[in-house]
């Protein structure tokens, strides 16, 4: 977050606003200790103590740069861990900052110039610096913890998703560790790997037995559950899963480029039909096979609708008729097929469930919020620090089948949130999640 240069002036402003008065207070405390232990008045000690504290603050940026590593050492891997273990992490950080302060200030105050000016031996100066920092950290340590700790926002963080929901919706996701495609029930049961190779994007068949996957190398693969994968399309072109679809009988795969529509046959093991697309390569492509007639394919490309029928090795135009998509599950960049943020949209993504409204923000200040009318039922975010710039919370979300239950995603972790009971639990380490709910099935703006 801090790497975002847009926020640097704001960070600098608030940093100086907090740093200047806090430094003066700390120097005042240490000057009082110097007077009590060494009988050195504030007029003599204030200036060198001020310089020593400024140097100590500058040196503190070294620890600040290692802060994420320190939190990692205490077991913080996710937003959930951050909330659960931050007290331990904060205590370790406070100890490191304290040791740094004593070392830097002691070295500065033990210089010959300081010894001669204050008229005190180095040993007594080191002891005064130690006691002075102990006294100042009685203020600084609680202030550090209470200003940086994550707040729960009234939400209870529980140990398992079964304590949050009874929903058995199947959630598919890409594993954060291996990149393999996995699935798990929303209540935390049945975790298994369904595609054991690295996946960049995917589509799940309506009966959840076949997967179309874009591999890490960019190619499109046909992956039956428990079977061997088959290469469909070898390409260097980046495509979305709205550009492909699987027929209702899982025997044919259609995929589209800016200019070409192709159909691959599993039985033949090759492309068996192709057709040209017009539109000049502008706009989004959305493909869907018909659920009633497995030979009929709809292609919305560049604002034009194409209804085609597969006849032998040809894709011929077909008359418009009531069209019901085959029901495969996928995510996409826009439209109405699930949620995705590939296009850099900064406005919140929204989804409704009866009277409930779900909003998810990504980027700076990312969060998930569920409201009912003017009432906010739950907000899941990380309010760490003055600017809430700590370990980011979830920034993507969608409703599951149980009322008020939301699947949240962010920073490589999946969470299940019950907005009605204000409970949340970590589900799995992963990204790019979908569920076998209608929200991720193909639909068109003109569908009835």
C-alpha positions in Angstrom: 0.0 0.0 0.0 2.8 2.4 1.0 4.3 1.9 -2.5 1.4 3.8 -4.0 2.9 7.2 -4.6 -0.5 8.9 -4.6 -0.7 8.4 -0.9 2.8 9.5 0.1 1.9 13.2 0.7 -0.9 12.1 3.0 1.4 9.6 4.8 4.1 12.3 5.2 1.5 14.8 6.6 0.1 12.5 9.2 3.5 11.2 10.0 4.9 14.6 10.8 1.8 15.6 12.7 2.3 12.6 15.0 6.1 12.6 15.1 6.8 16.2 16.2 4.6 16.4 19.3 5.4 12.8 20.3 9.2 13.4 20.0 8.9 16.5 22.2 7.0 14.6 24.9 9.5 11.7 24.8 12.5 14.1 25.1 10.7 15.9 28.0 10.3 12.6 29.8 13.9 11.6 29.3 15.1 15.1 30.3 13.2 14.7 33.6 14.9 11.3 34.2 18.3 12.9 33.5 17.6 15.6 36.1 16.5 13.0 38.6 19.3 10.5 38.1 22.2 12.8 37.1 21.1 16.2 38.4 21.6 17.5 34.8 19.0 20.3 34.1 16.8 20.3 31.0 18.8 23.3 29.6 21.8 21.1 29.2 20.2 17.8 28.3 17.3 18.8 26.1 19.3 19.6 22.9 21.5 16.4 22.9 18.5 14.3 23.8 16.5 15.8 21.0 19.2 15.0 18.5 19.6 11.5 19.9 15.8 10.9 19.5 15.8 12.2 16.0 18.6 9.8 15.1 16.8 7.0 16.8 13.6 7.7 14.8 15.6 7.6 11.5 17.2 4.3 12.6 13.7 3.0 13.3 13.0 2.9 9.6 15.3 -0.1 9.4 13.1 -2.0 11.8 10.0 -0.6 10.0 11.3 -2.1 6.8 11.6 -5.5 8.5 8.3 -5.2 10.3 6.4 -7.5 7.9 9.1 -10.2 8.4 8.8 -9.9 12.1 5.0 -10.4 11.9 5.6 -13.4 9.6 7.9 -14.9 12.3 5.0 -14.9 14.8 2.8 -16.8 12.4 0.9 -14.0 10.6 0.1 -15.2 7.1 -3.3 -13.8 6.5 -5.7 -11.0 7.6 -7.2 -13.5 10.0 -3.8 -14.3 11.5 -3.1 -10.5 11.8 -6.2 -10.0 14.0 -5.5 -13.1 16.0 -1.7 -12.8 16.7 -1.1 -9.1 16.4 -0.6 -8.7 20.2 2.4 -11.1 20.1 3.7 -9.4 17.1 3.3 -5.9 18.6 5.2 -7.0 21.8 8.1 -8.3 19.7 8.2 -5.1 17.6 8.0 -2.9 20.8 11.0 -4.8 22.2 13.0 -4.3 19.0 12.2 -0.6 18.9 13.1 -0.3 22.5 16.5 -2.0 22.0 17.1 0.2 19.0 16.3 3.4 21.0 18.6 2.5 23.9 21.5 1.6 21.5 21.3 4.6 19.2 20.6 7.2 22.0 23.2 5.6 24.2 25.9 5.8 21.5 25.0 9.4 20.8 25.0 10.5 24.4 28.2 8.6 25.2 30.2 10.7 22.8 33.1 12.7 24.2 31.3 16.0 23.4 28.2 14.9 25.3 30.2 13.6 28.3 32.2 16.9 28.5 29.1 19.0 28.2 27.0 17.2 30.7 29.9 16.4 33.1 28.8 12.8 33.6 30.6 9.5 33.1 29.7 7.2 30.2 28.4 4.5 32.5 26.0 6.8 34.2 24.9 8.2 30.9 24.1 4.8 29.5 22.1 4.0 32.7 20.2 7.3 32.4 19.4 6.5 28.7 18.1 3.1 29.7 15.9 4.4 32.5 14.7 7.3 30.4 13.6 5.0 27.6 11.9 2.7 30.1 9.9 5.7 31.3 9.1 7.0 27.8 8.1 3.6 26.6 5.4 3.4 29.3 3.7 6.0 27.1 5.0 5.0 23.7 4.4 1.3 23.9 0.7 1.4 24.7 0.3 4.2 22.2 2.0 2.1 19.5 -0.2 -0.9 20.2 -3.6 0.9 20.5 -2.9 3.0 17.4 -1.8 0.1 15.2 -3.9 -2.9 16.4 -6.5 -4.2 13.9 -10.1 -3.6 15.0 -12.7 -6.2 14.6 -15.6 -3.8 13.8 -17.9 -5.9 16.0 -17.2 -9.1 14.1 -16.2 -12.3 15.9 -13.2 -14.2 14.3 -13.9 -17.9 14.8 -11.6 -20.9 14.3 -13.6 -22.8 11.6 -16.2 -22.0 8.8 -18.6 -24.6 10.3 -19.1 -22.2 13.2 -20.1 -19.5 10.7 -22.3 -21.2 8.2 -24.1 -24.5 7.4 -24.0 -23.7 3.7 -22.7 -26.6 1.6 -22.1 -24.6 -1.5 -19.0 -25.8 -3.4 -16.3 -23.2 -3.6 -13.6 -23.5 -6.4 -10.3 -21.6 -6.1 -6.7 -21.6 -7.2 -4.4 -22.7 -4.4 -2.1 -20.0 -3.1 0.7 -22.6 -2.6 0.6 -24.8 -5.7 -1.5 -22.9 -8.2 -3.6 -26.0 -8.6 -7.4 -25.8 -8.9 -9.1 -27.0 -5.7 -12.6 -27.1 -4.2 -14.0 -27.1 -0.7 -17.5 -26.8 0.8 -18.3 -23.4 2.3 -18.6 -25.0 5.7 -14.9 -26.2 5.4 -15.4 -29.8 4.5 -14.3 -31.8 1.5 -11.1 -30.0 0.5 -9.7 -31.6 -2.5 -7.6 -30.9 -5.6 -9.5 -31.3 -8.9 -6.9 -30.1 -11.4 -3.3 -31.0 -10.3 -1.4 -28.5 -12.4 -0.8 -24.7 -12.3 -3.9 -22.8 -13.4 -4.3 -19.2 -14.3 -8.0 -19.2 -15.0 -10.8 -21.8 -15.3 -14.4 -22.8 -16.1 -16.4 -25.5 -14.3 -18.9 -27.5 -16.2 -22.6 -27.4 -15.0 -22.3 -30.9 -13.6 -18.9 -30.1 -12.1 -17.1 -33.0 -13.7 -15.0 -31.2 -16.4 -12.9 -28.1 -16.2 -11.6 -25.8 -18.9 -8.3 -24.3 -17.7 -6.0 -21.7 -18.9 -2.6 -22.9 -17.8 0.2 -20.7 -16.5 1.8 -21.0 -20.0 -1.3 -19.5 -21.5 -2.8 -22.5 -23.3 -6.4 -23.8 -23.0 -6.8 -27.3 -21.6 -9.7 -29.8 -21.2 -9.5 -31.4 -17.8 -12.0 -34.2 -16.8 -12.2 -34.9 -13.1 -9.8 -37.6 -12.3 -8.6 -38.0 -15.9 -5.8 -36.8 -18.1 -5.8 -33.3 -19.4 -5.9 -32.6 -23.2 -4.6 -29.5 -25.0 -7.3 -27.7 -26.8 -5.7 -24.4 -27.9 -2.0 -23.5 -27.9 -1.8 -19.7 -27.9 0.2 -16.8 -26.6 -3.0 -14.6 -26.6 -4.3 -13.7 -23.2 -8.0 -14.6 -23.0 -10.7 -14.7 -20.4 -13.0 -17.5 -19.7 -15.9 -15.7 -21.2 -14.1 -16.3 -24.5 -14.6 -20.1 -24.1 -17.5 -22.4 -23.3 -18.2 -26.1 -22.8 -21.2 -27.8 -24.5 -24.0 -29.2 -22.4 -22.9 -32.8 -23.2 -19.2 -31.8 -22.5 -18.2 -33.0 -25.9 -17.3 -29.7 -27.6 -15.4 -26.6 -26.6 -15.9 -23.3 -28.3 -13.3 -20.5 -28.1 -13.1 -17.1 -29.8 -10.4 -14.7 -30.8 -11.0 -11.1 -32.0 -11.6 -12.5 -35.5 -12.3 -16.2 -35.3 -14.8 -18.6 -33.6 -13.6 -22.2 -33.3 -15.1 -25.4 -32.1 -13.0 -28.3 -30.7 -14.3 -31.8 -30.5 -13.3 -34.2 -27.8 -14.0 -37.2 -29.9 -11.8 -35.9 -32.8 -9.2 -34.3 -30.6 -9.0 -31.3 -32.8 -10.8 -28.2 -34.1 -13.6 -29.4 -36.3 -15.2 -26.1 -37.3 -14.3 -22.4 -37.6 -16.1 -19.2 -38.5 -15.0 -15.6 -39.0 -16.1 -12.9 -36.6 -16.4 -9.2 -37.5 -15.9 -6.3 -35.2 -12.3 -5.3 -35.6 -11.1 -6.7 -32.2 -12.9 -4.2 -30.0 -15.2 -5.1 -27.1 -15.7 -8.1 -25.0 -16.5 -11.6 -26.3 -19.1 -13.8 -24.4 -19.7 -17.4 -25.5 -22.4 -19.8 -24.3 -23.6 -23.1 -25.6 -27.4 -23.8 -25.5 -28.6 -26.2 -22.8 -31.4 -27.7 -24.9 -29.7 -28.1 -28.2 -26.0 -28.9 -27.7 -25.2 -27.9 -31.4 -26.3 -24.3 -30.9 -23.9 -21.6 -29.8 -24.4 -18.0 -28.9 -21.5 -15.5 -29.4 -21.8 -11.9 -28.3 -18.8 -10.1 -29.8 -18.2 -6.4 -30.1 -21.9 -5.6 -29.5 -23.1 -8.1 -32.2 -25.0 -11.3 -31.4 -24.2 -14.4 -33.3 -26.5 -17.5 -33.0 -24.8 -20.4 -34.8 -25.4 -24.1 -35.3 -22.7 -26.7 -35.6 -23.4 -28.8 -38.7 -20.5 -31.1 -39.6 -17.4 -29.0 -40.1 -19.3 -25.7 -40.4 -20.7 -23.1 -38.0 -23.8 -21.7 -39.8 -26.0 -18.9 -38.8 -29.2 -20.0 -37.0 -32.5 -18.3 -36.4 -33.0 -16.6 -33.1 -34.9 -18.8 -30.6 -35.3 -19.0 -26.8 -31.8 -19.5 -25.6 -30.8 -21.0 -22.2 -27.1 -21.2 -21.5 -25.6 -24.6 -20.6 -25.0 -23.5 -17.0 -21.2 -23.6 -16.7 -19.6 -21.7 -13.9 -17.0 -19.0 -14.4 -15.7 -15.6 -13.5 -15.4 -12.7 -16.0 -14.2 -9.2 -16.4 -17.5 -7.5 -16.7 -21.2 -8.2 -17.5 -23.2 -10.4 -15.3 -21.1 -13.6 -15.0 -19.6 -13.4 -11.5 -17.1 -10.9 -10.3 -13.6 -9.9 -11.4 -11.4 -6.8 -11.2 -9.1 -7.2 -14.2 -10.3 -3.9 -15.7 -9.0 -1.7 -12.8 -12.4 -0.4 -11.8 -12.1 1.5 -8.5 -15.9 1.7 -7.8 -17.3 -1.0 -5.5 -18.6 -4.2 -7.0 -22.2 -4.9 -5.9 -24.5 -7.8 -5.5 -28.0 -8.1 -4.1 -29.6 -10.9 -2.1 -33.2 -10.0 -1.2 -33.0 -6.9 1.0 -29.2 -7.3 1.5 -26.6 -5.4 -0.5 -23.0 -6.5 -0.8 -20.3 -4.1 -1.8 -16.6 -4.9 -2.2 -13.8 -2.4 -2.7 -10.4 -3.3 -3.9 -7.1 -1.3 -3.7 -6.4 1.3 -1.1 -8.9 0.9 1.8 -10.2 -2.4 0.4 -13.1 -3.8 2.3 -16.3 -5.8 2.2 -19.5 -4.4 3.4 -23.1 -5.8 3.7 -26.0 -3.4 4.3 -29.8 -3.7 4.6 -31.3 -0.4 3.7 -29.5 2.3 5.6 -28.2 -0.2 8.2 -24.7 -1.6 7.9 -24.8 -5.2 9.1 -21.1 -6.0 8.8 -17.9 -4.4 7.5 -14.8 -6.6 7.0 -11.6 -4.6 6.7 -8.2 -4.0 8.3 -8.1 -0.7 10.2 -4.5 -1.1 11.1 -2.7 2.1 12.0 -3.5 5.8 11.5 -4.2 5.3 7.7 -5.4 1.7 7.8 -2.4 0.7 5.7 -1.5 -2.6 7.3 -2.1 -6.2 6.2 -4.9 -5.7 3.6 -8.2 -7.4 4.3 -10.5 -8.9 1.6 -11.4 -6.8 -1.4 -13.6 -9.2 -3.4 -16.8 -11.0 -2.3 -20.0 -12.7 -3.3 -23.1 -14.1 -1.6 -23.4 -17.8 -1.0 -26.8 -19.6 -0.9 -27.4 -19.1 2.8 -28.9 -15.6 3.5 -26.3 -13.1 4.6 -23.4 -15.5 4.1 -20.5 -14.1 2.0 -17.4 -15.6 0.5 -14.6 -13.0 0.8 -11.3 -13.0 -0.9 -8.1 -11.0 -0.4 -4.3 -11.3 -0.1 -4.3 -15.0 -1.0 -6.9 -16.1 1.5 -10.6 -17.0 1.4 -13.0 -16.2 4.3 -16.6 -17.0 5.1 -18.5 -14.1 6.6 -22.0 -14.3 8.1 -23.2 -10.7 8.0 -26.3 -11.5 10.1 -24.5 -13.1 13.0 -21.3 -11.0 12.5 -19.0 -14.0 12.4 -16.1 -14.7 10.1 -13.7 -17.6 9.7 -10.8 -18.4 7.3 -11.8 -21.0 4.7 -8.6 -21.7 2.7 -5.5 -20.2 1.2 -6.3 -19.3 -2.4 -7.6 -16.8 -4.9 -9.9 -16.4 -7.9 -12.8 -18.2 -6.2 -16.2 -19.0 -7.6 -19.1 -21.0 -6.2 -21.7 -23.3 -7.8 -24.3 -20.6 -7.5 -26.3 -18.9 -10.3 -24.3 -15.8 -10.0 -21.4 -17.5 -11.8 -23.5 -19.0 -14.6 -23.8 -17.3 -18.0 -26.6 -14.9 -18.5 -27.2 -12.1 -21.0 -28.7 -8.7 -20.6 -31.6 -9.6 -22.8 -32.4 -12.9 -21.0 -35.9 -13.1 -19.6 
